[in-house]
Amino acid sequence: MMPDTQPTPLDLEDLRRTIAEVFCVDPGEVTDETRFVEDLGGDSLLALEVIVALEKKYAVRFAESDVRGLTTLPRTYDVLADKLGAQGLGARG
């Protein structure tokens, strides 16, 4: 058994598929503008499922303040990028 030392690299399309899987929708329905709650019918239970899936996949931990930012694909990507030290999609100053 190999040690699990490397988290999954952050990739927007892979993140899109992961979120779509949790919400049981086609990845095409998770656009940059799609809001998880308003457009996909997300609730606190689905939010928890997304968090657990992302924490496992990317070997990160989310604080409560991070969770409030997980509202769209780009925002989720940026929160993960910050956690992983990667370059986010949003403007950086």
C-alpha positions, 0 to 999 in steps of 0.5 A: 500500500502506497502512502497518500502523500500528495493531495489531488492537484487543483483543476477547475474541471475536476472540481466541477465534476466533484461538485456535480457528483455531490449535487447529482447533476450533470457537470455542464449544469455547474457553470461559473455563474451557478449558485449552489443554493439558489440554482442547484437547491443546495442545503446545509446537508449538501454543503456538508457533503461538498465540504467532506468530499473536498477535504478528502480529495484535496487533503485540506480543512475548512474553517467555518469562515471558509464554508460561507465562501463556497457558493459558486464554482469560482469562489470554491476554486479560489478558497481551495487555491488559497488553502493549497497555495495555488493561483486562484481564478479571481483577481489578486492584488 
